[in-house]
């Protein structure tokens, strides 16, 4: 049960930030907003502040902004709204900005989450101190022991595990020397890395140490990690479309399990996963699938090219069909998640 509550809260936070992105962009453009809603279904709590009604709804999935001039079914509510405050009276560029602001908010939140991981929570990084020496491998045969700290390789000083492995993996079948510290003294060991999977291996595993970056480095790394996670997601989608990668979709039930496991591992892992989910949510919404932000951007591009908007009723029908298909996919994926959990 705690995992379920945690998943509901975190997914609700992600959706809230997404909708806040749309909301702030709409406000900046001067669009009238009838309602800002988190969740779907009947309203549990609602309050009026200024011209906008805020609601929290029963089903803790999804959310929306009800912009004036966005839906032909709201004509009666829009009668007294000035024409220049209707969404459909805005230029395609302004409407595209309002739509893109939702996914952008999720990408920004991903960057903030990664910044927290790198600069506040900290991450465990491998060091040059050896935690384990694998029996029968070159390092053990050369006399290396757990607890030794490697300080040089081929007489070149090293400060990180990456520097050590970058040399070793290119030296399969070639002699190398390691200078290491043990009990305050330095020793040298000569060995020949063996080839495994096309890389050189000497059979050692590193210890890990908690590291926190300074705020500037953490901010840079947060942005970089957002780009890395996004590129991995895009490559995965391309791989599934091309058939190179087996299709794999996880629904809210599967995400609940993953979040629960991350929470038990530690705050860093949970925060990192939250950032990755936020980036994924933003990118998913940019897919050109009816009812998602990506398809609305496609319609705006068509409008820009044609010089006139697509029939609003036809566009609404396309989005309604897309929403129905997404709900069907949600039910199917949830069913598959349940089967996977009970097996």
C-alpha positions as CSV (number, residue, x, y, z in Angstrom):
1,X,0.0,0.0,0.0
2,X,2.8,2.6,0.7
3,X,4.2,2.0,-2.8
4,X,0.7,2.7,-4.3
5,X,0.3,5.9,-2.3
6,X,3.9,7.0,-3.3
7,X,3.3,6.2,-7.0
8,X,0.0,8.1,-7.0
9,X,1.6,11.2,-5.3
10,X,4.6,11.2,-7.6
11,X,2.6,10.7,-10.8
12,X,0.2,13.3,-9.6
13,X,3.1,15.8,-9.1
14,X,4.4,15.1,-12.6
15,X,1.0,15.7,-14.1
16,X,0.5,18.8,-12.0
17,X,3.8,20.3,-13.3
18,X,2.8,19.5,-16.8
19,X,-0.5,21.2,-16.5
20,X,1.1,24.2,-14.7
21,X,3.3,24.6,-17.7
22,X,0.2,24.9,-20.0
23,X,-1.5,27.2,-17.3
24,X,1.4,29.7,-17.0
25,X,1.9,29.9,-20.7
26,X,-1.8,30.4,-21.3
27,X,-1.9,33.1,-18.6
28,X,1.1,34.9,-20.1
29,X,-0.7,34.9,-23.5
30,X,-3.8,36.4,-21.9
31,X,-6.0,33.4,-22.5
32,X,-9.0,33.0,-20.2
33,X,-8.9,29.8,-18.2
34,X,-12.2,28.4,-17.0
35,X,-10.7,25.5,-15.0
36,X,-7.4,24.0,-13.9
37,X,-8.0,20.4,-13.0
38,X,-5.7,17.6,-11.6
39,X,-7.1,14.1,-12.1
40,X,-10.2,13.0,-14.0
41,X,-13.8,12.1,-13.2
42,X,-16.0,13.7,-10.5
43,X,-14.5,16.7,-8.6
44,X,-13.5,15.9,-5.0
45,X,-12.4,19.4,-4.0
46,X,-12.9,22.7,-5.9
47,X,-12.4,26.4,-5.2
48,X,-12.6,29.6,-7.2
49,X,-9.7,32.1,-7.3
50,X,-10.1,35.0,-9.6
51,X,-11.5,33.9,-12.9
52,X,-10.3,30.3,-12.7
53,X,-11.9,27.4,-10.9
54,X,-9.4,24.9,-9.4
55,X,-10.4,21.2,-8.9
56,X,-8.9,18.0,-7.7
57,X,-10.8,15.1,-9.2
58,X,-11.4,11.5,-8.2
59,X,-9.2,9.5,-10.6
60,X,-5.6,10.5,-9.9
61,X,-4.5,10.2,-13.5
62,X,-4.2,13.0,-16.0
63,X,-5.4,16.6,-15.7
64,X,-6.3,19.5,-17.9
65,X,-6.7,23.2,-18.4
66,X,-10.1,24.2,-19.8
67,X,-9.2,27.2,-21.9
68,X,-11.9,29.5,-23.3
69,X,-12.3,29.0,-27.0
70,X,-10.6,25.6,-26.9
71,X,-13.7,23.3,-27.2
72,X,-16.8,24.0,-29.3
73,X,-18.9,22.4,-26.6
74,X,-18.1,25.3,-24.2
75,X,-19.7,28.0,-26.5
76,X,-22.1,29.0,-23.8
77,X,-19.4,29.5,-21.2
78,X,-17.4,31.5,-23.7
79,X,-20.1,34.0,-24.7
80,X,-19.0,36.7,-22.3
81,X,-15.3,36.2,-22.8
82,X,-13.6,38.9,-24.9
83,X,-12.6,37.6,-28.3
84,X,-8.9,38.4,-27.8
85,X,-8.9,36.1,-24.7
86,X,-10.1,33.0,-26.5
87,X,-7.6,30.3,-27.3
88,X,-8.7,29.9,-30.8
89,X,-8.3,33.6,-31.5
90,X,-4.5,33.4,-30.7
91,X,-2.0,33.0,-33.5
92,X,-0.7,29.4,-34.3
93,X,2.6,30.4,-32.8
94,X,1.1,31.5,-29.4
95,X,-1.1,28.4,-29.3
96,X,1.9,26.2,-30.1
97,X,3.8,27.9,-27.2
98,X,1.0,27.1,-24.8
99,X,0.9,23.5,-25.9
100,X,4.6,23.0,-25.8
101,X,4.9,24.5,-22.3
102,X,3.5,21.4,-20.7
103,X,6.2,19.0,-22.0
104,X,8.8,21.7,-21.5
105,X,7.8,21.9,-17.8
106,X,8.3,18.2,-17.4
107,X,11.8,18.4,-19.0
108,X,12.7,21.3,-16.7
109,X,11.5,19.3,-13.7
110,X,13.6,16.4,-14.8
111,X,16.7,18.7,-14.9
112,X,15.9,19.9,-11.4
113,X,15.5,16.3,-10.1
114,X,18.8,15.3,-11.6
115,X,20.4,18.4,-10.1
116,X,19.1,17.4,-6.7
117,X,20.6,13.9,-7.2
118,X,24.1,15.2,-8.2
119,X,24.5,18.2,-5.9
120,X,22.3,17.5,-2.8
121,X,21.6,13.8,-2.3
122,X,24.8,12.8,-4.0
123,X,25.7,9.8,-6.1
124,X,28.0,6.8,-5.4
125,X,30.9,6.8,-7.9
126,X,33.6,4.1,-8.3
127,X,37.0,4.9,-6.9
128,X,40.5,3.6,-7.6
129,X,40.4,1.6,-4.3
130,X,39.8,-2.1,-5.0
131,X,36.9,-3.8,-3.3
132,X,37.2,-7.3,-4.9
133,X,39.8,-9.2,-6.8
134,X,38.4,-12.0,-8.9
135,X,40.1,-15.4,-8.5
136,X,42.3,-16.6,-11.4
137,X,42.4,-13.2,-13.2
138,X,45.6,-11.2,-14.0
139,X,45.2,-8.9,-11.1
140,X,45.2,-11.7,-8.5
141,X,48.0,-13.5,-10.2
142,X,50.1,-10.3,-10.0
143,X,49.5,-10.0,-6.3
144,X,46.8,-7.3,-6.2
145,X,44.5,-7.5,-3.1
146,X,41.2,-6.0,-1.9
147,X,41.9,-2.6,-0.3
148,X,44.8,-1.7,-2.6
149,X,44.5,1.8,-4.1
150,X,45.7,2.2,-7.7
151,X,47.6,5.5,-8.2
152,X,49.3,5.0,-11.5
153,X,49.0,2.9,-14.7
154,X,52.0,2.6,-16.9
155,X,53.6,5.4,-14.8
156,X,50.7,7.8,-15.5
157,X,49.0,9.2,-12.4
158,X,45.2,8.4,-12.3
159,X,42.5,9.8,-10.1
160,X,39.4,8.0,-11.3
161,X,38.1,4.6,-12.1
162,X,37.2,5.7,-15.6
163,X,40.9,6.7,-16.2
164,X,42.0,3.2,-15.1
165,X,39.4,1.2,-17.1
166,X,39.9,3.4,-20.2
167,X,43.5,2.2,-20.4
168,X,43.0,-1.5,-19.4
169,X,40.2,-2.1,-21.9
170,X,42.5,-1.2,-24.8
171,X,45.4,-3.3,-23.6
172,X,44.2,-6.8,-24.1
173,X,47.2,-9.1,-24.6
174,X,49.6,-6.3,-23.8
175,X,51.7,-5.9,-20.7
176,X,50.7,-3.1,-18.3
177,X,52.0,-2.0,-14.9
178,X,49.9,-0.8,-11.9
179,X,51.3,1.3,-9.1
180,X,49.2,0.8,-6.0
181,X,49.3,1.8,-2.3
182,X,49.0,-0.7,0.5
183,X,49.4,0.3,4.2
184,X,51.0,3.6,3.2
185,X,53.6,2.0,0.9
186,X,53.7,1.9,-2.9
187,X,54.2,-1.2,-4.9
188,X,54.2,-2.1,-8.6
189,X,52.5,-5.0,-10.3
190,X,52.9,-6.1,-13.9
191,X,50.1,-8.1,-15.7
192,X,48.6,-8.8,-19.1
193,X,44.8,-8.1,-19.4
194,X,42.8,-10.9,-21.0
195,X,40.3,-10.2,-23.7
196,X,36.6,-10.6,-22.8
197,X,33.9,-9.3,-25.2
198,X,36.5,-7.4,-27.2
199,X,37.9,-5.4,-24.2
200,X,40.8,-5.9,-21.8
201,X,40.0,-7.2,-18.3
202,X,42.2,-7.7,-15.3
203,X,39.5,-8.9,-12.8
204,X,39.0,-6.1,-10.2
205,X,36.0,-4.4,-8.9
206,X,36.1,-0.9,-7.3
207,X,34.8,0.5,-4.0
208,X,32.3,3.3,-4.3
209,X,32.2,6.7,-2.5
210,X,29.4,9.2,-2.1
211,X,30.1,12.3,-4.1
212,X,28.3,15.6,-4.3
213,X,29.0,18.1,-7.1
214,X,29.1,21.9,-6.6
215,X,25.9,23.6,-7.6
216,X,27.3,24.8,-11.0
217,X,28.6,21.4,-11.9
218,X,25.4,19.8,-10.6
219,X,23.3,22.1,-12.7
220,X,25.3,21.3,-15.8
221,X,25.1,17.6,-15.1
222,X,21.4,17.9,-14.5
223,X,20.8,19.4,-18.0
224,X,23.2,16.9,-19.5
225,X,21.4,13.9,-17.9
226,X,18.1,15.2,-19.1
227,X,19.4,15.2,-22.6
228,X,21.0,11.7,-22.2
229,X,17.7,10.3,-20.8
230,X,15.7,11.9,-23.6
231,X,18.1,10.6,-26.3
232,X,17.9,7.1,-24.9
233,X,14.1,7.3,-24.9
234,X,14.0,8.6,-28.5
235,X,16.4,5.8,-29.6
236,X,14.2,3.3,-27.9
237,X,11.1,4.5,-29.7
238,X,12.9,4.4,-33.0
239,X,14.1,0.9,-32.2
240,X,10.6,-0.3,-31.5
241,X,9.2,1.3,-34.7
242,X,12.0,-0.3,-36.8
243,X,11.6,-3.6,-35.1
244,X,15.2,-3.6,-33.7
245,X,13.9,-3.5,-30.1
246,X,11.0,-5.6,-28.7
247,X,8.0,-3.3,-27.8
248,X,7.8,-2.9,-24.0
249,X,5.3,-0.6,-22.3
250,X,4.8,-0.2,-18.6
251,X,1.6,1.2,-17.1
252,X,0.8,2.8,-13.8
253,X,0.8,-0.6,-12.0
254,X,4.3,-1.5,-13.3
255,X,5.5,2.1,-12.5
256,X,4.2,1.7,-8.9
257,X,6.3,-1.4,-8.5
258,X,9.4,0.3,-9.9
259,X,8.9,3.4,-7.7
260,X,8.5,1.1,-4.7
261,X,11.7,-0.7,-5.4
262,X,13.5,2.7,-5.9
263,X,12.2,4.1,-2.6
264,X,13.5,1.1,-0.8
265,X,16.9,1.5,-2.4
266,X,17.3,5.1,-1.3
267,X,16.3,8.8,-1.9
268,X,18.9,9.2,-4.7
269,X,17.5,6.4,-6.8
270,X,13.9,7.5,-6.2
271,X,14.7,11.1,-7.1
272,X,16.6,10.0,-10.3
273,X,13.7,7.8,-11.3
274,X,11.3,10.7,-10.7
275,X,13.4,12.8,-13.1
276,X,13.5,10.1,-15.7
277,X,9.7,9.6,-15.5
278,X,9.2,13.4,-15.8
279,X,11.4,13.5,-19.0
280,X,9.6,10.5,-20.4
281,X,6.2,12.1,-19.7
282,X,7.2,15.3,-21.5
283,X,8.5,13.3,-24.5
284,X,5.5,11.0,-24.7
285,X,3.2,14.0,-24.8
286,X,5.1,15.3,-27.9
287,X,4.3,12.1,-29.9
288,X,2.0,12.8,-32.8
289,X,-0.8,10.7,-31.3
290,X,-4.4,12.1,-31.2
291,X,-5.3,13.6,-27.7
292,X,-1.6,14.3,-26.9
293,X,0.2,17.6,-27.2
294,X,2.2,16.4,-30.2
295,X,-1.0,15.9,-32.3
296,X,-2.2,19.4,-31.4
297,X,1.1,20.8,-32.6
298,X,0.6,18.8,-35.9
299,X,-2.8,20.4,-36.4
300,X,-1.3,23.9,-35.7
301,X,1.4,23.2,-38.3
302,X,-1.2,22.2,-40.8
303,X,-3.2,25.4,-40.0
304,X,0.0,27.5,-40.5
305,X,0.6,25.9,-43.9
306,X,-3.0,26.1,-45.1
307,X,-3.5,29.6,-43.8
308,X,-6.8,28.6,-42.1
309,X,-7.6,26.3,-39.1
310,X,-8.8,22.7,-39.4
311,X,-12.6,22.3,-38.7
312,X,-12.7,22.4,-34.9
313,X,-15.4,19.7,-34.7
314,X,-13.3,17.4,-36.9
315,X,-10.2,18.0,-34.8
316,X,-12.2,17.4,-31.6
317,X,-13.4,14.1,-33.0
318,X,-9.9,13.0,-33.8
319,X,-8.7,13.9,-30.3
320,X,-11.8,12.1,-28.8
321,X,-11.0,8.9,-30.7
322,X,-7.3,9.2,-29.7
323,X,-8.3,9.6,-26.1
324,X,-10.5,6.5,-26.3
325,X,-7.6,4.5,-27.8
326,X,-5.2,5.7,-25.1
327,X,-7.7,4.6,-22.4
328,X,-8.0,1.2,-24.1
329,X,-4.2,1.0,-24.2
330,X,-4.0,2.0,-20.5
331,X,-6.4,-0.8,-19.6
332,X,-4.5,-3.4,-21.7
333,X,-1.1,-2.4,-20.3
334,X,-2.5,-2.5,-16.7
335,X,-3.9,-6.0,-17.3
336,X,-0.4,-7.1,-18.6
337,X,1.2,-5.5,-15.5
338,X,-1.1,-7.4,-13.2
339,X,-0.4,-10.7,-15.0
340,X,3.4,-10.1,-14.7
341,X,3.1,-9.4,-11.0
342,X,1.0,-12.5,-10.1
343,X,3.2,-14.9,-12.0
